[in-house]
């Protein structure tokens, strides 16, 4: 089991640690719903050292990335970031990733999911072998990754960062000094709130973590675990690999076609062309709400008139909306918002209603 550089910090904070994607990670420090509310109202600090981090450089780096993933890398300006997917030849999702173009326009940086890092690296290296000059450099063990999320994120981070964070746009990144050291900072987030990710040189992770905790103490900043992170991303309608997307799903039915650009030849494009031409796969990902006491969970069947019409991908109690929420793949004819369905818990049914995603969107 892999450990991040901050594991002892989490233990000292009383975290409950669990295996996740091959890493020993904090799932919670306090009640999960309390942690989620902290992020929505103040700010929370996350150890993301388990995420895969890869630098891509060389004269053919752009051409290689165009082949590797679904978005249009050529259209990414320096210092900006795009969401994309790595697909199989059959158009099925191997991972969802973030592609960063370096601010100096001299290469790229890719962030991948922890549980898929080894497979992604194998796919990346195999694909890169078809290009004369495309270098894939795994930086997962050389860089820590710490994120702050919540409405107070900017004012807390600015206290020990010399970069002008107010000028850093959403889905952009820059180089700046953090705690007096050169680092890279991005502004993406996986919670639906404003926030930043700090890429920390190995050996300095605890110094940066402590700087955050000290700077944010008066504002109520606390450490946040993977349990609240899952609830927050779910409210914000963001997919989680192994739930909304996996090796059995494609981006079209998952509602992620906005991250697929058909102006270049990426792996899996021919298969997606056929899906589009056929008008889809007969199912779509939707949101569901349920007012009952029992929450829909992953794997529960969705029924209509006693007939199975879908299956739950993720289910949570939403602390922001004060109701049960779920995402599910359902047959296309039952995807209109307002459609009433049911989910099965053993042999009992609970009412649920189709709603548009995301469940939650912060005001800007």
Secondary structure, DSSP 8 states (H G I E B T S, - for coil): -EE-TTHHHHHHTT-EEEEETTEEEEEESS-HHHHHHHHHHS-EEEE-TTSEEEEEESTTHHHHHHHHBSS-GGG--TTBEEEEEEE-TTS-EEEEEEEEE-TTSS-EEEEE-GGGHHHHHHHHHHHHTTSSS-EEEE-TTTEEEEEEESTTHHHHHGGGB-S-GGG--TTBEEEEEETTEEEEEE---SSSS-EEEEEEETT-HHHHHHHHHHHHGGGT-EE--HHHHHHHHHHTT---BTTTBSTT--TTTTT-GGG--TTS--TTHHHHHHHHHTT--SEEEEEEEE-SSS---TT-EEEETTEEEEEEEEEEEETTTTEEEEEEEEEGGG-STT-EEEEEETTEEEEEEEE-S-S-----
